[in-house]
Amino acid sequence: MLLVDYLHHLGQYLMKNWLIKEKYMNYVDGGKIKIGDKVTFGGGLEGTIICCFDTKEYFPDFEYESFADVCKAGVMIKTHGGGLVHYSYPDYDLILLSRADSES
């Protein structure tokens, strides 16, 4: 288990310090993250991107000012259970399920 943890943290370090060249957070595959995107993360959790701190875009009911001092970058995800999860940089397990603008 220690090797798995080490490799996970090494991957996150490399993503944060070597692979992020964009001003705004993208998915690991390079796709732009948009509010309203449906995503999976954290080993099977699902949710919706409700705020992008990099672009200051967020849903009207999201209390941006309450989080802006703490969450300087990245995205906020609202899980299907109602909890909030903040990602400050791309992670390999943050995967786009459906694009916000593709819903009917």
C-alpha positions in Angstrom: 0.0 0.0 0.0 2.9 2.4 0.7 4.1 2.1 -3.0 0.6 2.9 -4.2 0.4 6.0 -2.0 3.8 7.1 -3.1 3.0 6.8 -6.8 -0.3 8.6 -6.3 1.4 11.5 -4.6 4.3 11.5 -7.1 1.7 11.8 -9.9 0.0 14.7 -8.2 3.3 16.4 -7.7 4.2 16.0 -11.3 0.8 17.3 -12.5 1.0 20.3 -10.2 4.6 21.3 -10.9 5.5 20.1 -14.4 2.5 19.5 -16.5 0.3 22.5 -15.7 1.3 25.1 -18.2 -2.2 26.6 -18.8 -3.4 29.7 -16.9 -6.7 28.0 -16.3 -7.4 24.5 -15.0 -8.2 21.9 -17.6 -8.9 18.2 -17.5 -5.8 16.0 -17.6 -6.4 15.2 -21.3 -6.3 19.0 -22.0 -10.0 19.6 -22.3 -11.3 22.9 -20.9 -13.3 22.6 -17.6 -16.7 24.4 -17.8 -19.3 25.1 -15.1 -22.1 22.6 -15.5 -19.9 19.8 -16.6 -20.8 16.4 -15.1 -17.7 14.6 -13.8 -16.5 11.6 -11.9 -13.7 11.7 -9.4 -12.3 10.2 -6.3 -12.8 6.6 -7.2 -16.4 6.7 -8.4 -18.0 9.8 -6.9 -20.0 11.9 -9.4 -20.9 15.6 -9.4 -21.2 18.8 -11.3 -18.7 21.6 -11.7 -20.4 24.6 -10.1 -17.5 27.0 -9.9 -14.2 27.7 -11.7 -12.1 30.0 -9.5 -9.6 30.6 -12.3 -12.1 32.3 -14.5 -14.5 33.5 -11.7 -17.4 31.7 -13.4 -20.0 30.1 -11.1 -23.6 29.2 -10.8 -25.8 32.0 -9.3 -26.7 30.0 -6.2 -23.0 29.3 -5.4 -21.7 31.6 -2.6 -18.4 32.5 -4.4 -17.3 35.2 -1.9 -17.5 32.7 0.9 -14.8 30.5 -0.8 -12.8 32.9 -2.8 -10.3 33.8 0.0 -9.6 30.1 0.6 -9.9 28.6 -2.9 -7.7 30.8 -5.0 -7.6 28.4 -8.0 -9.2 25.3 -9.5 -12.8 24.2 -9.4 -15.6 23.4 -7.0 -17.7 20.2 -7.5 -21.1 19.6 -6.0 -21.5 15.9 -5.5 -24.8 14.1 -6.1 -25.1 13.8 -2.3 -24.9 17.6 -2.0 -21.3 17.9 -0.6 -18.7 20.2 -2.0 -15.2 19.1 -3.2 -12.5 21.5 -4.2 -9.8 20.5 -6.8 -7.0 23.1 -6.9 -5.1 21.4 -9.8 -5.9 18.7 -12.4 -5.9 15.2 -11.0 -5.9 12.0 -13.1 -9.2 10.9 -11.6 -11.2 14.0 -12.5 -12.9 12.8 -15.6 -15.5 14.5 -17.8 -18.7 12.5 -18.1 -20.8 14.9 -20.1 -20.2 18.5 -21.3 -22.4 21.2 -19.8 -23.5 22.5 -23.2 -24.4 19.0 -24.6 -27.4 18.5 -22.3 -30.9 18.6 -23.8 
